[in-house]
Amino acid sequence: MDWRETYRRKLTTAEEAVKHIKSGDRIVVGHACGSPEILIKAMVAAKDPLEKVELLHLVSMGPSEYCLPESAGHFIHNSFFAGATTRRAINEGRAVFTPSHFSQVPRLFTDGILPVDVTLCMLSIPDEHGYCSFGVSVDYTKPAAERSKLVIAEITPHMPRTLGDSFIHVSKIDCIVESESKPLTLTPPEITAIDEKIGLHCSELITDGDCLQLGIGAVPDAILHFLGDKKDLGIHTEMFSDGVVDLVEKGVVTCRRKNIHTGKMVATFFMGTEKLYRFIHNNPMVEMHSVNYTNNPAIIAQNDKVVSINSTIQIDLTGQACSESIGHRQYSGTGGQADFVRGAAWSRGGRSILAFRSTASKGTVSRITPRLNEGAVVTATRTDVHYVVTEYGIADLRGKSVPQRAKALINIAHPDFRENLQREFSRMYNYNI
């Protein structure tokens, strides 16, 4: 049968499609800016007969109405990464958090640890062969769909057709809902003078031919502003946003020195503006893969001179970093930080960077602390952390003893907190620095 006839047979409305969802189902929802909001809205509207429907995903960029108090009992949100619209539900007990490296999430589905009943996703329109692209969200969404009992897809002409291992055939989709929706977008953050100082320090650690992994936020965007004089940078990352597009257009990012996927920028999802989405559409330079590939440290390390750049919430004087909780309160998640910290460490000439503002809470709290707060989660172990960067400079922890680490970190802490940090270290370790 021609795929077009298969497509027509599977066409339905969002309201009809979500009627296939049953109480107790486990549903994987498309990630971040690839969230199928029309399907989610229809599902929430039809919640009354449903009980204990489990919804799994990482970052939610939509309103996440299934996390509201009135949805309790109908839906249980199981999060791998708390976000602005889900954090409160997790910390108030209406949702749960499951720790996992980003790279390992697909295995939870494919190995049957968390069997998937339904996948809700947003896809591009089919090409001439009947293949739809997962667009801005390949990550865990594609592996989930491949193992799901039922795939419900929102198909829109506004989803970019990204290349690489990013396709699903119409024959593998059970319900098709056409829409004119656009993928969610992310407005670039405002970059402050402090962010620029951090970005400048980080840029000093980046050399020609390096292969970059960039996180998201003001600091990664600030770093990109200072890379205009670099040559032949590569990209192997879990995601990138608009700033990388500018470096490609300037000829700074070429990927020509990469050992694998030479000439290609490799990613697993995107968060950005329509400018970014236009750039990645049908772009042969952009190659998408599932997150179990992009974030696999053994794959990452096949490129030389990998530089991973991430942030953290708190780091203690021995170098262990908490990047996902504030005490016992879940703030974000493990994500891909540990994946890339280790991948960079295994890469020949590789380096990992944790870059962040030295203080929080309007300057009243030091993010470099004698010890992590009670309940704080260690995301990057002290044996994995290489460089730590604040607006006050760079601390290189490689090969450093505990006292040497403490001294280096105190030197880049905010001056208002340095004396107390020295005093607390001496008290805890009986060692003056």
Order of alpha helices (4+ residues) and beta strands (2+ residues): alpha-alpha-beta-alpha-beta-beta-alpha-beta-alpha-beta-beta-alpha-beta-beta-beta-beta-alpha-beta-alpha-beta-beta-alpha-beta-beta-alpha-beta-alpha-alpha-beta-beta-beta-beta-beta-alpha-beta-beta-beta-beta-beta-beta-alpha-alpha
